[in-house]
């Protein structure tokens, strides 16, 4: 069963169930159970052991603490505590009032969110959670639905990280390219220059970012996203109150007028500054080099996040404590309540992550990715269609496994080897197609950790985020697919990119024209 078509069943079960039942933990649990049974060939004792190992992997792996995952979970909990203190001190309310005075329109709130997503490019986890904390009070005030906010966050985090050399993703991918290029003496460009050259070849990122700006600038929406936006505008309902909202504080704190803008801004600025500084410091210490590429290749992102989270939490608590003398509602008992409330708010997101990581571990044991890649290799596809096939395969793999990095690790060496020997002129487009497809699949997958964290950062129900983003991601992927077909047929990256741009311009024109006609019809 390992490495066969059966290996795709557990992720399919989880994904179909999560879309049908809307119950994430139940669906992930079903996927985990089916994977544990398949890995053990239905042996009861071995299946139970597989379940135990899978649930322990997020905490303990290869004989030691899994500090990477543990620190990510701690950071999420700390972010919940920061949110609680900011709410308790009145910082959220003060910042929202400030935002109304300075950011006058809904368009301004949406465009600001997109720019924040692009500026905070060092890591996708950090991006998803930090941008949500900064932008949420502003978008809430201008009645932007949480689903739309989650879309903006998710569609600027991974797409920016995957083309930015100064990021945790960029450092990892440049290292992967170095390994691939080391096997071919005919390659003249360096891994860094190749990575930069691959940016315009990532047609999915081009289409996604163009669409993000279009939807931020206009009030045009489609499918279920349109329903969420209409509820937000007409009724002020930013999310469905009957659904589980990760990061949403359930406890109410006393209202007062002593909140200051700095009660929100200062913790977030310190969070960003300390985290970025720690990334530079840990990268320098590990690599013992001042080279920016070496620093980001060796940086310890989870440790940096936790350090920034701890210091930011302490600052948020101190800012609240400084109100004790003037705020009649302030008390030391509320400090404990804020800590508990913040942790409770983030527990659903942490549980979903634990289950997603457990399922990913079992999927790796089933060798699902290996089966998919070998299926394509055996199909003898003409070389000019390899970039588009690789893009689709990477999308399916990331969608099924919930990890873009896992798809990178499996497909980049395969694509590199195949293209070096069969069509070296298409090497970089094929490698870029791997990156594009992996981000696409990751965007669509309800078991993806970055999708989960985008929901958490936005304070949006996870399934609502998946359902509203999926059509937009599929449109961007369809445009990218057309671009890779043109690239393969013509052999020109620039003609392929031009095809992507033309299709996008045509779509934007049609959507805008249709929106004007609908508006005119309503007015009549």
Residue pairs with C-beta under 8 A, 6 or more apart in sequence:
1 7
1 38
1 39
1 41
1 366
2 38
2 39
2 365
2 366
2 367
3 366
3 367
3 370
3 371
3 374
4 371
5 371
6 38
6 366
7 38
7 363
7 366
7 367
7 368
7 371
8 368
8 371
8 372
8 400
9 34
9 38
10 31
10 32
10 34
10 35
10 38
10 359
10 362
10 363
10 366
10 368
11 31
11 359
11 363
11 368
11 399
11 400
11 401
11 402
11 447
12 400
13 27
13 30
13 31
13 34
14 27
14 28
14 30
14 31
14 32
14 359
14 446
14 447
15 27
15 31
15 399
15 400
15 445
15 446
15 447
17 23
17 26
17 27
17 30
17 31
18 24
18 27
18 28
18 446
18 447
18 463
18 466
19 446
19 463
19 466
19 467
21 27
22 243
22 463
24 352
24 355
24 446
24 462
24 463
25 351
25 352
25 355
27 446
28 352
28 355
28 356
28 358
28 359
28 447
29 355
31 359
31 447
32 51
32 54
32 55
32 355
32 358
32 359
32 362
33 51
35 50
35 54
35 359
35 362
35 363
35 365
35 366
36 47
36 48
36 50
36 51
36 54
36 362
37 47
38 366
39 46
39 47
39 50
39 362
39 365
39 366
40 46
40 47
40 49
40 50
50 362
50 365
53 361
54 358
54 359
54 361
54 362
55 354
55 358
57 66
57 357
57 358
57 361
58 66
58 69
58 70
58 73
58 353
58 354
58 357
58 358
59 65
59 66
59 69
59 70
60 66
67 302
67 303
68 302
69 302
69 353
69 357
70 302
71 302
71 303
71 305
71 306
72 125
72 302
72 305
72 353
73 350
73 353
73 354
74 306
74 309
75 125
75 129
75 302
75 305
75 306
75 309
76 129
76 346
76 349
76 350
76 353
76 453
76 456
77 342
77 343
77 346
77 347
77 350
78 306
78 309
78 310
78 312
78 313
79 129
79 133
79 247
79 309
79 342
79 346
80 247
80 341
80 342
80 343
80 344
80 345
80 346
81 313
81 316
81 338
81 339
81 342
81 343
82 133
82 267
82 271
82 309
82 312
82 313
82 316
82 342
83 133
83 247
83 249
83 342
83 345
84 249
84 251
84 253
84 338
84 339
84 341
84 342
84 345
85 267
85 313
85 316
85 317
85 319
85 320
85 338
85 342
86 92
86 263
86 264
86 267
86 316
87 249
87 253
87 338
88 253
88 320
88 334
88 338
89 258
89 259
89 260
89 263
89 316
89 319
89 320
89 323
90 255
90 256
90 257
90 258
90 259
90 260
90 263
91 259
91 260
91 261
91 262
91 263
91 264
91 265
91 267
91 319
92 137
92 259
92 264
93 255
93 259
94 259
94 260
94 261
94 263
94 264
95 137
95 138
95 261
95 263
95 264
95 265
96 137
96 138
96 140
96 141
98 261
99 109
99 137
99 138
99 141
100 141
103 109
103 112
103 138
103 142
105 142
106 142
106 143
106 144
106 219
107 216
107 217
107 219
108 142
109 135
109 138
109 139
109 141
109 142
109 144
110 139
110 142
110 144
110 148
110 152
110 215
110 216
110 217
111 213
111 216
111 217
112 135
112 138
113 131
113 135
113 138
113 139
113 144
113 149
113 152
113 153
113 216
114 152
114 156
114 212
114 213
114 216
116 131
116 134
116 135
117 127
117 131
117 152
117 153
117 155
117 156
117 157
117 160
118 156
118 160
120 126
120 127
120 130
120 131
120 272
121 127
121 160
121 161
121 164
121 166
121 167
122 161
122 166
122 167
122 168
122 276
122 279
122 296
123 161
123 167
123 168
123 169
123 279
123 301
123 305
124 157
124 158
124 161
124 168
124 169
124 450
124 453
125 301
125 305
125 449
125 450
125 453
126 275
126 301
126 305
127 153
127 156
127 157
127 160
127 161
128 153
128 154
128 157
128 450
128 453
128 454
128 456
128 457
129 453
129 456
129 457
130 268
130 271
130 272
130 457
131 153
131 156
131 157
131 457
132 149
132 153
132 247
132 454
132 456
132 457
132 458
132 459
133 268
133 271
133 457
134 268
135 149
135 152
135 153
136 146
136 149
136 457
136 458
136 459
137 264
139 148
139 149
140 238
143 232
143 233
143 236
143 238
144 229
144 232
144 238
145 225
145 228
145 229
145 231
145 232
145 238
145 239
146 228
146 238
146 239
146 245
146 458
146 459
146 460
146 461
146 464
147 224
147 225
147 228
147 229
147 239
147 458
147 460
147 464
147 465
147 468
147 469
148 215
148 221
148 225
148 228
148 229
148 232
148 468
149 458
149 459
149 460
150 454
150 455
150 457
150 458
150 460
150 464
150 465
150 468
150 469
151 212
151 215
151 225
151 465
151 468
151 469
151 472
152 212
152 216
153 454
153 457
153 458
154 443
154 450
154 451
154 454
154 465
154 469
155 208
155 209
155 211
155 212
155 443
155 469
155 472
155 473
156 209
156 212
157 450
157 454
158 169
158 404
158 439
158 442
158 443
158 450
159 204
159 205
159 208
159 209
159 439
160 167
160 209
161 167
161 168
161 169
161 170
162 169
162 170
162 173
162 202
162 205
162 404
162 435
162 438
162 439
163 170
163 198
163 199
163 202
163 205
163 435
164 170
165 171
165 174
165 192
165 195
165 196
165 293
165 296
166 292
166 296
167 296
168 279
168 296
168 299
168 301
170 195
170 296
171 293
171 296
171 297
171 298
171 299
172 297
172 405
172 408
173 195
173 408
173 412
173 435
174 191
174 192
174 195
174 293
174 297
175 191
175 297
176 408
176 409
176 412
176 413
177 191
177 194
177 195
177 412
177 431
178 191
179 413
180 412
180 413
180 416
180 417
180 420
180 431
181 187
181 191
181 194
181 416
183 416
183 417
183 420
184 420
184 424
186 420
186 424
187 420
187 424
187 427
189 197
192 293
194 428
194 431
197 428
198 428
198 431
198 432
198 435
199 205
200 206
200 493
200 497
201 428
201 429
201 432
201 433
201 487
201 493
201 496
201 497
202 432
202 435
202 436
203 391
203 436
203 479
203 480
203 483
203 484
203 496
203 497
203 500
204 391
204 436
204 437
204 439
204 440
204 476
204 477
204 480
205 436
205 439
206 480
206 483
206 497
206 500
206 501
207 475
207 476
207 477
207 479
207 480
207 483
207 500
207 504
208 439
208 443
208 473
208 476
210 504
211 472
211 475
211 476
211 504
214 220
214 508
214 511
215 221
215 472
218 511
218 512
218 515
219 229
219 515
220 511
220 512
220 515
221 229
222 471
222 472
223 468
223 471
224 464
224 467
224 468
224 471
225 468
225 469
225 471
225 472
228 464
228 468
231 237
232 238
239 245
239 248
239 459
239 460
239 461
239 464
240 461
240 464
243 461
243 463
243 464
244 348
244 461
244 462
245 459
245 460
245 461
246 345
246 346
246 348
246 349
246 352
246 452
246 455
246 456
246 459
246 460
246 462
247 345
247 346
247 349
247 456
247 457
247 459
248 345
248 459
249 341
249 342
249 345
250 341
250 344
250 345
251 337
251 340
251 341
251 344
253 334
253 337
253 338
254 329
254 334
255 329
256 327
256 328
256 329
256 330
258 323
258 326
258 327
258 330
262 319
263 316
263 319
263 320
266 315
266 319
267 312
267 313
267 315
267 316
267 319
268 312
270 308
270 311
270 312
270 315
271 308
271 309
271 311
271 312
272 308
273 308
274 304
274 307
274 308
274 311
274 312
275 304
275 305
275 307
275 308
275 309
276 304
278 300
278 303
278 304
278 307
278 308
279 295
279 296
279 299
279 300
279 301
279 304
280 295
280 299
282 298
282 299
282 300
282 303
282 304
283 294
283 295
283 296
283 297
283 298
283 299
283 300
284 290
284 295
284 298
286 298
286 299
286 300
287 294
287 295
287 297
287 298
289 295
317 335
317 338
320 330
320 334
320 335
320 338
321 335
323 330
324 330
324 331
346 456
349 452
349 453
349 455
349 456
352 452
352 462
353 449
353 452
353 453
356 402
356 447
356 448
356 449
356 452
357 449
359 402
359 447
360 401
360 402
360 403
360 406
360 447
363 369
363 400
363 401
363 402
364 401
364 406
368 397
368 400
368 401
369 397
369 401
369 406
369 407
369 410
369 411
370 410
372 393
372 396
372 397
372 400
373 393
373 397
373 410
373 411
373 414
376 389
376 390
376 393
377 414
377 418
381 389
383 419
383 422
383 423
383 426
383 488
384 423
384 426
384 488
384 489
384 491
385 485
385 488
386 415
386 418
386 419
386 422
386 423
386 426
386 430
386 488
387 426
387 429
387 430
387 433
387 484
387 487
387 488
388 433
388 481
388 484
388 485
388 488
390 411
390 415
390 430
390 433
390 434
390 437
391 433
391 434
391 436
391 437
391 440
391 480
391 481
391 484
392 437
392 481
393 411
393 437
394 407
394 411
394 433
394 434
394 435
394 436
394 437
394 438
394 440
394 441
395 437
395 438
395 440
395 441
395 444
395 477
396 441
397 406
397 407
397 410
397 411
397 437
397 438
397 441
398 404
398 406
398 407
398 437
398 438
398 439
398 440
398 441
398 442
398 445
398 448
399 441
399 442
399 444
399 445
400 441
400 445
401 407
401 445
402 442
402 445
402 447
402 448
402 449
403 442
403 448
403 449
404 438
404 439
404 441
404 442
404 448
404 450
405 438
407 434
407 437
407 438
407 441
407 442
408 434
408 435
408 438
411 434
411 438
412 431
412 434
415 430
415 431
415 433
415 434
416 427
416 430
416 431
418 430
419 426
419 427
419 430
419 431
420 427
423 430
425 491
426 488
426 491
428 493
429 484
429 487
429 488
429 493
429 496
433 484
436 480
440 473
440 476
440 477
440 480
442 448
442 450
442 451
443 451
443 469
443 473
444 466
444 469
444 470
444 473
444 474
445 451
446 462
446 463
446 466
451 462
451 465
451 466
451 469
452 462
454 465
455 461
455 462
455 464
455 465
458 465
475 507
479 500
479 503
479 504
479 507
480 500
482 499
482 500
482 503
483 496
483 497
483 499
483 500
483 503
484 496
486 495
486 496
486 499
487 493
487 495
487 496
488 496
490 496
